[in-house]
Amino acid sequence: MLKITLESLEILDAIARHGSFGRAAEELGRVPSAITYAVRKLEDDLDTLIFDRSGYRAELTASGKVLLEQGRALLQQADQLQSQIAQTAKGWELELSIVLDAILPWSWLQPHVEAYFADSCSAKLRINEETLVGSWEALLDGRADLVIGATSDPPSGQGISTQPLFNVPFSYCVAPSHPLADAPEPLADEQLKAHRAIVLGDSARHLPLRTSGLLSGQDMLVVPSMQAKIDAQVAGLGSGYLADWFARPRLRDGTLVAKRVAESKAAGGVVIAWKSGNRGRALTWWRERLRDAKAPK
């Protein structure tokens, strides 16, 4: 049988905060004698002194200080537990894990996150980034409750639901110093294959990796992030397709040049995806919020 109760810890916490048994009694709506009795009973049950009463004023003993410190942690955990139970009872998840695929910029997602908090939604958010098949894998492995911006078709037979977002237009971009910058258009596949492609690495850990916009036999440099891909192309280390929202600022400032390609990469659709059985309120909020979402500018 536990000798320490949450009630006794609340009494100890009140005494420590107010420095007085009497004031603690006022806060807790108890008579002072009840507070004194509760402390003495706790000392008897634990067979140790919690307060040193030898001086003018009762002071916490070493054991009392440990009890107060650890007790406050327990009180905080109990309070959090009560809040979580209430939150779950109302249909809110404790936390919603979102994967933002690298095809979409954070600047596009941020206003949606701001709206989520403005609506006082209860579930905490955890947002990570994955790429290509890695986004699907995060959903299958349980590392994500919601994927935003997944490309291609979901793995079959896995109980995944999807909702379309919008199409992603692409531009083939090179640095002004790149050999293809002044080449006659449209560029043929053989011209492209003669030069290195900058490829964003697939973040999948177990599923077969996928590449995008790479020709068979073409030399490639695989980079770890979309920003690295952009920087590598600006530096002239290679060429490749960029989503128009990533390409536009660099085309405007002249650090990249768009080239017309004979067999260009078609605009591809992106979706949001979740496990079909999930029905939490936070997930529902995001599904409704993104139902008519516009593409990044």
C-alpha positions as CSV (number, residue, x, y, z in Angstrom):
1,M,0.0,0.0,0.0
2,L,1.3,3.4,-0.9
3,K,2.2,5.6,2.0
4,I,2.4,8.8,0.0
5,T,-0.8,10.2,-1.5
6,L,-1.3,13.1,-4.0
7,E,-3.3,14.8,-1.3
8,S,-0.4,14.7,1.1
9,L,1.9,16.0,-1.6
10,E,-0.5,18.9,-2.4
11,I,-0.4,19.8,1.3
12,L,3.4,19.7,1.4
13,D,3.6,21.9,-1.7
14,A,1.2,24.5,-0.3
15,I,3.2,24.7,3.0
16,A,6.5,25.1,1.1
17,R,5.0,27.8,-1.2
18,H,3.4,29.8,1.6
19,G,5.9,29.1,4.4
20,S,3.1,28.6,6.8
21,F,0.8,25.8,7.8
22,G,-2.0,28.4,8.4
23,R,-1.8,29.9,4.9
24,A,-1.6,26.5,3.3
25,A,-4.8,25.6,5.2
26,E,-6.5,28.7,3.8
27,E,-5.5,27.8,0.2
28,L,-6.7,24.2,0.6
29,G,-9.9,25.1,2.4
30,R,-8.9,23.1,5.5
31,V,-8.5,24.0,9.2
32,P,-4.9,24.3,10.3
33,S,-5.2,21.3,12.7
34,A,-6.1,19.1,9.7
35,I,-2.9,20.2,7.9
36,T,-0.8,19.6,11.0
37,Y,-2.4,16.1,11.4
38,A,-1.8,15.2,7.7
39,V,1.9,16.2,8.0
40,R,2.4,14.2,11.2
41,K,0.7,11.2,9.7
42,L,2.9,11.3,6.6
43,E,6.0,11.5,8.9
44,D,4.7,8.5,10.9
45,D,3.9,6.5,7.7
46,L,7.4,7.2,6.2
47,D,9.1,6.9,9.6
48,T,11.1,10.1,9.0
49,L,10.8,13.8,9.8
50,I,9.7,16.1,7.0
51,F,10.0,19.3,9.0
52,D,12.5,20.3,11.6
53,R,10.5,22.0,14.4
54,S,13.5,22.8,16.7
55,G,13.6,26.4,15.6
56,Y,11.2,29.3,15.6
57,R,9.8,28.2,12.3
58,A,9.5,24.7,10.9
59,E,12.0,24.0,8.1
60,L,12.2,21.2,5.7
61,T,14.6,18.4,6.5
62,A,16.8,16.8,3.9
63,S,14.2,14.1,3.5
64,G,11.5,16.7,3.3
65,K,13.3,18.6,0.5
66,V,13.6,15.4,-1.5
67,L,10.0,14.6,-0.9
68,L,9.0,18.1,-2.0
69,E,11.0,18.1,-5.2
70,Q,10.0,14.6,-6.3
71,G,6.4,15.2,-5.1
72,R,6.0,18.3,-7.2
73,A,7.1,16.3,-10.3
74,L,4.5,13.7,-9.4
75,L,1.8,16.4,-9.0
76,Q,2.7,17.8,-12.4
77,Q,2.5,14.4,-14.0
78,A,-0.9,13.7,-12.4
79,D,-2.1,17.1,-13.7
80,Q,-0.9,16.3,-17.2
81,L,-2.5,12.9,-17.0
82,Q,-5.9,14.4,-16.1
83,S,-5.5,16.9,-19.0
84,Q,-4.6,14.1,-21.4
85,I,-7.6,12.0,-20.3
86,A,-9.9,14.9,-20.8
87,Q,-8.4,15.7,-24.2
88,T,-8.7,12.1,-25.4
89,A,-12.3,12.0,-24.2
90,K,-13.1,14.9,-26.4
91,G,-11.6,13.1,-29.4
92,W,-8.3,14.9,-29.7
93,E,-5.1,13.1,-30.2
94,L,-2.3,13.8,-27.7
95,E,0.1,14.5,-30.6
96,L,-0.2,14.6,-34.3
97,S,2.9,13.7,-36.2
98,I,3.1,15.3,-39.6
99,V,5.5,14.7,-42.4
100,L,6.0,17.5,-44.9
101,D,7.5,16.1,-48.1
102,A,10.5,18.1,-49.4
103,I,8.6,19.0,-52.5
104,L,6.8,21.6,-50.5
105,P,8.4,24.6,-48.7
106,W,7.9,25.3,-45.0
107,S,6.8,28.8,-45.9
108,W,3.7,27.2,-47.5
109,L,2.8,25.1,-44.4
110,Q,3.4,27.8,-41.8
111,P,0.2,29.8,-42.3
112,H,-1.8,26.5,-41.9
113,V,0.1,25.8,-38.6
114,E,-0.7,29.3,-37.4
115,A,-4.4,28.7,-38.2
116,Y,-4.3,25.4,-36.3
117,F,-3.0,27.1,-33.1
118,A,-5.4,30.0,-33.6
119,D,-8.3,27.5,-33.5
120,S,-7.1,26.3,-30.1
121,C,-6.7,22.8,-31.3
122,S,-5.5,20.6,-28.4
123,A,-3.2,18.0,-30.0
124,K,0.5,18.9,-30.0
125,L,2.2,19.0,-33.4
126,R,5.4,17.2,-34.4
127,I,6.5,18.1,-37.9
128,N,9.3,16.3,-39.8
129,E,10.5,16.2,-43.4
130,E,10.9,13.2,-45.7
131,T,11.4,12.8,-49.4
132,L,9.8,10.6,-52.1
133,V,9.2,7.0,-50.9
134,G,10.5,8.1,-47.4
135,S,7.2,10.0,-46.9
136,W,5.1,6.9,-47.5
137,E,7.5,4.8,-45.4
138,A,7.1,7.2,-42.4
139,L,3.3,6.7,-42.6
140,L,3.6,2.9,-42.9
141,D,6.1,2.7,-40.0
142,G,3.9,4.8,-37.7
143,R,6.4,7.7,-37.6
144,A,3.7,9.9,-39.2
145,D,0.0,10.3,-38.7
146,L,-0.3,12.5,-41.7
147,V,1.8,13.1,-44.8
148,I,1.5,16.3,-46.7
149,G,2.8,16.5,-50.3
150,A,3.4,12.8,-51.0
151,T,4.1,12.1,-54.6
152,S,3.2,9.1,-56.9
153,D,0.8,6.3,-55.8
154,P,0.7,5.0,-52.2
155,P,1.9,1.4,-51.5
156,S,-0.9,-0.9,-52.4
157,G,-2.9,-2.9,-49.8
158,Q,-1.7,-0.9,-46.8
159,G,-4.9,0.7,-45.7
160,I,-3.9,4.3,-46.7
161,S,-6.4,7.0,-47.6
162,T,-5.4,10.0,-49.7
163,Q,-6.8,13.4,-50.6
164,P,-5.5,15.4,-53.6
165,L,-3.7,18.7,-53.0
166,F,-2.6,20.2,-56.3
167,N,-0.3,19.7,-59.3
168,V,3.4,20.5,-59.1
169,P,4.8,22.3,-62.2
170,F,8.5,21.8,-62.9
171,S,11.2,23.8,-64.6
172,Y,14.5,22.4,-65.8
173,C,17.2,24.7,-64.4
174,V,20.9,25.3,-64.8
175,A,23.3,28.0,-63.7
176,P,24.2,30.7,-66.2
177,S,27.8,29.3,-66.3
178,H,26.6,25.7,-67.0
179,P,27.4,24.4,-70.5
180,L,23.6,23.8,-71.2
181,A,22.8,27.5,-70.4
182,D,23.5,28.6,-73.9
183,A,22.6,25.4,-75.7
184,P,19.8,25.6,-78.4
185,E,16.4,24.6,-77.2
186,P,14.6,22.3,-76.8
187,L,17.3,20.2,-75.1
188,A,17.3,16.5,-76.2
189,D,17.8,13.6,-73.8
190,E,21.2,12.9,-75.2
191,Q,22.3,16.5,-74.3
192,L,21.0,16.1,-70.8
193,K,22.6,12.7,-70.3
194,A,26.0,14.3,-71.1
195,H,25.8,16.4,-67.9
196,R,25.5,15.5,-64.3
197,A,22.1,15.7,-62.6
198,I,21.5,17.0,-59.1
199,V,19.2,14.5,-57.4
200,L,17.4,14.9,-54.1
201,G,18.0,11.7,-52.1
202,D,15.1,9.5,-51.2
203,S,14.8,9.3,-47.4
204,A,13.3,5.8,-47.3
205,R,15.1,3.4,-45.0
206,H,13.6,0.1,-46.0
207,L,11.5,0.4,-49.1
208,P,13.1,0.6,-52.6
209,L,14.4,4.0,-53.3
210,R,13.1,6.2,-56.1
211,T,14.6,9.0,-58.2
212,S,12.8,11.7,-60.0
213,G,13.8,13.4,-63.3
214,L,16.9,11.2,-63.9
215,L,17.7,9.7,-67.3
216,S,19.0,6.1,-67.5
217,G,22.8,6.1,-67.4
218,Q,23.1,9.8,-66.4
219,D,25.8,10.8,-63.9
220,M,24.3,12.2,-60.7
221,L,25.1,13.9,-57.5
222,V,22.7,12.9,-54.7
223,V,22.2,15.6,-52.1
224,P,20.4,15.5,-48.7
225,S,17.9,18.3,-48.9
226,M,16.0,20.5,-51.3
227,Q,18.1,23.5,-50.3
228,A,21.2,21.6,-51.1
229,K,19.8,20.7,-54.5
230,I,19.1,24.3,-55.2
231,D,22.5,25.5,-54.0
232,A,24.3,22.8,-56.0
233,Q,22.5,23.8,-59.2
234,V,23.2,27.5,-58.5
235,A,26.9,26.6,-58.1
236,G,26.9,24.9,-61.5
237,L,27.6,21.4,-60.1
238,G,24.8,20.0,-62.2
239,S,21.4,20.5,-63.6
240,G,17.9,19.2,-62.9
241,Y,14.2,19.9,-62.4
242,L,12.9,22.1,-59.6
243,A,9.3,22.7,-58.6
244,D,8.4,26.1,-59.9
245,W,7.9,27.6,-56.5
246,F,11.6,26.8,-55.7
247,A,12.8,27.9,-59.2
248,R,11.0,31.2,-59.5
249,P,13.1,33.3,-57.0
250,R,16.4,32.0,-58.6
251,L,15.1,32.7,-62.1
252,R,14.2,36.2,-61.1
253,D,17.5,37.0,-59.6
254,G,19.4,35.3,-62.5
255,T,21.2,32.7,-60.4
256,L,19.4,30.0,-62.5
257,V,18.2,29.8,-66.1
258,A,15.2,27.8,-67.2
259,K,15.7,25.6,-70.2
260,R,13.0,24.1,-72.5
261,V,13.4,20.3,-72.7
262,A,12.2,18.2,-75.6
263,E,10.6,15.6,-73.4
264,S,10.0,17.6,-70.3
265,K,8.8,16.3,-66.9
266,A,5.1,16.6,-66.7
267,A,3.4,18.3,-63.7
268,G,2.7,15.7,-61.1
269,G,0.0,15.7,-58.4
270,V,0.7,15.6,-54.7
271,V,-1.6,14.4,-52.0
272,I,-2.1,14.3,-48.3
273,A,-2.2,10.7,-46.8
274,W,-3.2,9.0,-43.6
275,K,-4.0,5.6,-42.2
276,S,-7.6,4.8,-43.1
277,G,-8.6,3.9,-39.5
278,N,-7.5,7.2,-38.0
279,R,-10.4,9.5,-37.0
280,G,-8.9,12.0,-34.5
281,R,-10.0,15.6,-34.4
282,A,-6.6,17.0,-35.2
283,L,-6.3,14.8,-38.3
284,T,-9.8,15.8,-39.3
285,W,-8.9,19.5,-38.9
286,W,-6.0,19.1,-41.2
287,R,-7.9,17.2,-43.8
288,E,-10.6,19.9,-43.9
289,R,-8.1,22.7,-43.8
290,L,-6.2,21.3,-46.8
291,R,-9.2,20.3,-48.9
292,D,-9.0,23.5,-51.0
293,A,-5.4,24.5,-50.3
294,K,-3.6,26.5,-53.0
295,A,-0.2,25.7,-54.3
296,P,2.8,27.7,-53.1
297,K,3.4,30.9,-55.1
